Amino acid sequence: MNENLEDASNELILTDDEVVRFQIGEVFAHMPREEVESRIEQMKEVTSKNLEKLEEEKDSVLAQMAELKRILYGKFKDSINLEED
């Protein structure tokens, strides 16, 4: 998603138009270029924060999985296989 926002930002740099089309939901609206640039920057910030939060959640889940694997392997030894193929 961030790559798409970056591409949109780059396209705005290349255009000379003062009013550009901006998609809001399923509708395109004609908006001033400065406002679109501002919205894209805000969207980039929100997306980056969400991505950062998801990375933290992923790390937490992976740590929990590692701990659970350790416990299960300790209990069942080689009679189970928890590794992905």
N, C-alpha and C positions, 0 to 999 in steps of 0.2 A: 504494500500500500504506500509506504514511504517513497518507493521508487516512482510510482505513478504521480505522486505529489511533486516530486523533484522534476519529473518530466514536464508537468504542467507549468511549474515555475519557470523552467527553461524556455518553454514555448512563449510565455508572457514576455520574457526578455527580448525575444526575437520579433515580436509584433510591434507595429507602430500605431495600432488602433488604440484609441482612448477608451472605447467601449468594447467589451469582449463578452462572448457567451460563456456562462458559468452554469454548470449543472447542479441543481438543487433537487435531490431526490430523483424523480423521473422527468423533471422539467428543466429546460434551458432558459435562463434569464439573461437579459443584456444588462451588464453592470459596469461601472467604471473600473478601469484596470487596477487602480490603486486599491480599491476595495477587494477585488479578487486576489491581489497579491497578499493583502492582509489576512484574508480568510484562509488562503493556502498555507501561510506561515502558522496560523493558529492550528490548522488541521495537522500540520507536521509535528507541532509540539505535542498535541494530544496523542497522536499516533506513537510518537517516540516514548512518551510516558507510559502508554498502554503496553508497548513492547517491552519496556524495562520491567514493568510489573509482572508481565507474563514470564519473562526470563527468571525473575526471582521465584515465582511460583514453581516453575519447572525445576529449578535447582533444589527447592525444598522437597518436591515430590520425589526427585531422584535420590535425595539423601534418605528419605523415609523408605523408599524401595530397597536401598542398599542395606539399611538396618534390618528390615523385615527379612531379606534374603539371608542375612547373617544369622538371625534367630532361627529361621526355618532350616537352614543347612546344619546349624548346631544341633537341632532336635532330630532331624531325619537323616543326617549325613548324606551318603551317596544314593539313597533310595529315591530322591527327587531330583528333578532338573528344572531349574527356574530360568535358565538362560534362553535367549531368543535364538532361533535357528537362522 
